[in-house]
Amino acid sequence: MSGRKAKATSPIRVEVPETFDRYDYYRRSVQSAEVDVLFMRDTYRELKGKDPTVLREDFCGTFAISCEWVKLSPRFRAYGIDVDSEPILYGLTHYVEKLPKPARDRVKVQQADVLNPGLPKADIVAAMNFSHYVFKDRSMMKSYFHNCHSTLNQGGILLVDCFGGPLCQKSNVEETDHKSHVYIWEQESFDPVSNEAVYHIHFKVKDASGRWKRHNRAFTYDWRMWSIPELREMMRETGFRKTHVFWEGTTRNGEGDGVFTRVERGEECEAWVAYVVGEK
Ligand SMILES: C[S@@+](CC[C@H](N)C(=O)[O-])C[C@H]1O[C@@H](n2cnc3c(N)ncnc32)[C@H](O)[C@@H]1O
C-alpha cells in the first residue's frame, strides 16, 4: 500500500438523462381521443338509431381512445388491438391506471395482428390516425376489411379515417407551435406510380434550461395513400351493405373546424381529412 494520502476528489455529478416521452407529445399534438369517441358514438346512433356498447380499437397504440370510450357510459366496453407491446405497456401504465376502477375493468387490450382470426366482436371497429394505410395493396386491405366484417356484431359499423389533397402529394414540412413544444409533420416523399408516401413526426421541446432540443423521427410512417372511393369500393367488395363519408366543415378562415357531417360530395381543398364508414 502506498503511504501517499489519497487526493481529495470532487463530488460525483450524476447526470440524470432527460427523458423524452414521445407518446405524451404525440397525444398532445395529434390525438383528440375525447372528441373521437363522441363522434364514434354519435355516428352509430345516427345510422342505427340506438346506442352501441362495444368498441374495438384496431391499431390501438396506447389505446387512448378505448380509455375514453369506457368513460362515456357504465355500459360501454372497449378492446384495443396492436402488434407492438411498447405502446400497449405505455397505455397500461399511463392511461388505464388513471381510470376509476369500474371503468378500468371494461378496457381489455390484446397484443395481436388486426388480420388475426377470432378478434373480439364489437359494435364499432375503428382504425384511427390512418393506421390502415399500412396495407399497401388491395388484397391486404380487403383481408383487413373482411376480418372486420366477420367480427362485427350484426348491424355493426367499421369506421376508418383518411386524408388527402394535392398538398399530401408533395414533399413538405409543416410546424405547429404548441408553446411547450413544436410539432413537426414532414412529408419526405410521395410516389405517384404506387401512391406510397413516407412521413415523419419530429418534435422540438424546451429543456429544463429553456433551450430547444429537437427529437427527430419520433414516429415514421410508410403508407399507401388510399382515396375515398377506393376505400368505399373495398368495403362493398368485402360485404358491407352501405358506406358513408363524413366530411369536415370549415371555419371562416378556411381551416378544418373538427365537425364531420355525412355528405354525398366533398369540396376541393389543398388537404382534407374525412371518415369512411361501412355498415355490416
Ligand atoms: C399510426 S399508429 C396509430 C396509433 C393509434 N391508433 C392512434 O390513433 O394514435 C399505428 C399503430 O398500428 C400498429 N400496427 C401496425 N400494423 C399492425 C397490424 N397488422 N396489427 C395490429 N397493429 C398494427 C403499430 O404498432 C402502431 O401502434
The ligand as an SDF file (V2000), in Angstrom:
LIG
                    3D

 27 29  0  0  0  0  0  0  0  0999 V2000
  -50.2290    5.3190  -36.6060 C   0  0  0  0  0  0  0  0  0  0  0  0
  -50.1020    4.3490  -35.1240 S   0  0  0  0  0  0  0  0  0  0  0  0
  -51.7100    4.7220  -34.5300 C   0  0  0  0  0  0  0  0  0  0  0  0
  -51.9260    4.5540  -33.0580 C   0  0  0  0  0  0  0  0  0  0  0  0
  -53.3160    4.9450  -32.5910 C   0  0  0  0  0  0  0  0  0  0  0  0
  -54.3660    4.2880  -33.3290 N   0  0  0  0  0  0  0  0  0  0  0  0
  -53.5620    6.4340  -32.6880 C   0  0  0  0  0  0  0  0  0  0  0  0
  -54.6270    6.8430  -33.0800 O   0  0  0  0  0  0  0  0  0  0  0  0
  -52.7060    7.2080  -32.3860 O   0  0  0  0  0  0  0  0  0  0  0  0
  -50.2350    2.7380  -35.8340 C   0  0  0  0  0  0  0  0  0  0  0  0
  -50.2280    1.5520  -34.8530 C   0  0  0  0  0  0  0  0  0  0  0  0
  -50.5870    0.3730  -35.5820 O   0  0  0  0  0  0  0  0  0  0  0  0
  -49.8320   -0.7270  -35.0990 C   0  0  0  0  0  0  0  0  0  0  0  0
  -49.8590   -1.7640  -36.1540 N   0  0  0  0  0  0  0  0  0  0  0  0
  -49.2540   -1.7290  -37.3740 C   0  0  0  0  0  0  0  0  0  0  0  0
  -49.5740   -2.8350  -38.0830 N   0  0  0  0  0  0  0  0  0  0  0  0
  -50.4240   -3.5720  -37.3140 C   0  0  0  0  0  0  0  0  0  0  0  0
  -51.1090   -4.8050  -37.5000 C   0  0  0  0  0  0  0  0  0  0  0  0
  -51.0110   -5.5110  -38.6430 N   0  0  0  0  0  0  0  0  0  0  0  0
  -51.8970   -5.2760  -36.4980 N   0  0  0  0  0  0  0  0  0  0  0  0
  -52.0070   -4.5740  -35.3280 C   0  0  0  0  0  0  0  0  0  0  0  0
  -51.3880   -3.4050  -35.0980 N   0  0  0  0  0  0  0  0  0  0  0  0
  -50.5970   -2.8940  -36.0820 C   0  0  0  0  0  0  0  0  0  0  0  0
  -48.4940   -0.1370  -34.7520 C   0  0  0  0  0  0  0  0  0  0  0  0
  -47.8180   -0.9220  -33.8000 O   0  0  0  0  0  0  0  0  0  0  0  0
  -48.8840    1.2540  -34.2090 C   0  0  0  0  0  0  0  0  0  0  0  0
  -49.0440    1.2420  -32.8140 O   0  0  0  0  0  0  0  0  0  0  0  0
  1  2  1  0
  2  3  1  0
  2 10  1  0
  3  4  1  0
  4  5  1  0
  5  6  1  0
  5  7  1  0
  7  8  2  0
  7  9  1  0
 10 11  1  0
 11 12  1  0
 11 26  1  0
 12 13  1  0
 13 14  1  0
 13 24  1  0
 14 15  1  0
 14 23  1  0
 15 16  2  0
 16 17  1  0
 17 18  1  0
 17 23  2  0
 18 19  1  0
 18 20  2  0
 20 21  1  0
 21 22  2  0
 22 23  1  0
 24 25  1  0
 24 26  1  0
 26 27  1  0
M  CHG  2   2   1   9  -1
M  END
$$$$
